[in-house]
Protein backbone atom coordinates (compact mmCIF):
# COMPACT_ATOMS: atom_id res chain seq x y z
CA UNK A 1 0.00 0.00 0.00
CA UNK A 2 1.28 3.45 -0.91
CA UNK A 3 0.68 6.29 1.56
CA UNK A 4 0.68 9.85 0.24
CA UNK A 5 0.84 12.74 2.72
CA UNK A 6 -0.60 16.02 1.46
CA UNK A 7 -0.89 19.48 2.97
CA UNK A 8 -4.13 21.25 3.86
CA UNK A 9 -4.42 22.46 0.24
CA UNK A 10 -4.09 18.98 -1.26
CA UNK A 11 -0.48 19.33 -2.46
CA UNK A 12 1.57 16.14 -2.18
CA UNK A 13 4.35 16.45 0.42
CA UNK A 14 5.76 12.93 0.48
CA UNK A 15 4.88 9.30 -0.05
CA UNK A 16 6.02 5.88 1.14
CA UNK A 17 5.04 2.24 0.80
CA UNK A 18 3.80 0.03 3.62
CA UNK A 19 4.53 -3.68 3.38
CA UNK A 20 1.87 -4.73 5.94
CA UNK A 21 -1.31 -2.68 5.35
CA UNK A 22 -3.24 -4.71 7.96
CA UNK A 23 -0.89 -3.47 10.68
CA UNK A 24 -1.30 0.07 9.39
CA UNK A 25 -5.08 -0.11 9.58
CA UNK A 26 -5.12 -1.70 13.04
CA UNK A 27 -2.47 0.39 14.79
CA UNK A 28 -2.10 3.70 12.99
CA UNK A 29 -5.18 4.77 11.02
CA UNK A 30 -7.42 4.85 14.08
CA UNK A 31 -5.04 7.11 16.02
CA UNK A 32 -4.53 9.91 13.49
CA UNK A 33 -4.25 13.40 14.97
CA UNK A 34 -4.36 16.71 13.06
CA UNK A 35 -4.95 14.85 9.79
CA UNK A 36 -7.56 12.70 8.10
CA UNK A 37 -7.88 10.16 5.34
CA UNK A 38 -8.68 12.16 2.23
CA UNK A 39 -9.05 9.25 -0.20
CA UNK A 40 -8.39 5.54 -0.62
CA UNK A 41 -8.06 4.32 -4.18
CA UNK A 42 -6.45 1.62 -6.30
CA UNK A 43 -3.81 2.37 -8.94
CA UNK A 44 -3.54 0.79 -12.41
CA UNK A 45 -1.46 -2.10 -10.99
CA UNK A 46 -4.13 -2.95 -8.40
CA UNK A 47 -2.17 -1.55 -5.44
CA UNK A 48 -4.02 0.49 -2.81
CA UNK A 49 -3.22 4.17 -2.37
CA UNK A 50 -4.20 6.05 0.79
CA UNK A 51 -4.02 9.86 0.82
CA UNK A 52 -3.67 11.45 4.26
CA UNK A 53 -4.30 15.18 4.43
CA UNK A 54 -2.97 17.48 7.16
CA UNK A 55 -5.66 19.62 8.81
CA UNK A 56 -3.44 22.40 10.12
CA UNK A 57 -1.06 24.99 8.73
CA UNK A 58 1.96 23.32 7.18
CA UNK A 59 5.60 24.36 7.22
CA UNK A 60 8.45 24.05 4.77
CA UNK A 61 11.66 22.29 5.74
CA UNK A 62 12.99 25.73 6.72
CA UNK A 63 10.10 26.41 9.12
CA UNK A 64 8.27 29.05 7.05
CA UNK A 65 4.48 28.93 7.05
CA UNK A 66 3.00 27.96 3.67
CA UNK A 67 -0.61 27.11 4.49
ABEGO torsion letter per residue (X at the ends): XBBBBBBAAGBBABBBBBABAAAAAAAAAAABBGBBBABBBBBAAGBBBBBBBBABBBBBAAGBBAX
